[in-house]
Every structure is written in structure tokens, then in C-alpha cells.
Amino acid sequence: GHEQLLKMMEERMMDVEQKLRFVKRLLQDKVNQLKEQLTKNTKADVMVKDLYVENAQLLKALEMTEQRQKTAERKNYLLEEKIANLNRIVKNLASPSFSS
């Protein structure tokens, strides 16, 4: 009985060791998977930061472009007013010469 009990205990021990090796392998696979995911997340984080910076630069460029457009529109409006005034002056100068 004693020998048989020792044999059973030895078999159980071997079974437990085998299960432990299997669990260790599973855990190592999970660790590798998590390391890969961390690497991907780190790269994605860098890309997000780069896009954030690029977006800020584009917004600044857009603001400057809109400001230039407003300035150009103001200058255009003033030039149109000057042209209208010059046309009125030319018309007024030409009118008396035709009437005489």
C-alpha cells in the first residue's frame, strides 16, 4: 500500500508539473502578445501626437490664409470705391466739355 501510495503521489506530481509547464507556456504567450500590443500602442501614440501637431499647424495656416483673404477683400472693396469715384470724376469732367 505504501509503495502504491508513493507511485500515485509521483504520478500526481508529474501531472501537476506538466500542467504548470502548460500554464507557464500560456502565460509566456500572453506576455509576448501584450508586449507586441504595447509596441503598437506606443507607435500609435506617437502618430497621434504627430497628427495633433500637424493639425495645429494646419489650423494656424488656415487662420493666416483667412486673414489674408479678408485683407484682400477689404483692399478690393476700397479699390472698387476708388474706381467708382474716378469714373464719377471723369464723367463730371467730360460732361461740361460736351455741353460747350
Order of alpha helices (4+ residues) and beta strands (2+ residues): alpha
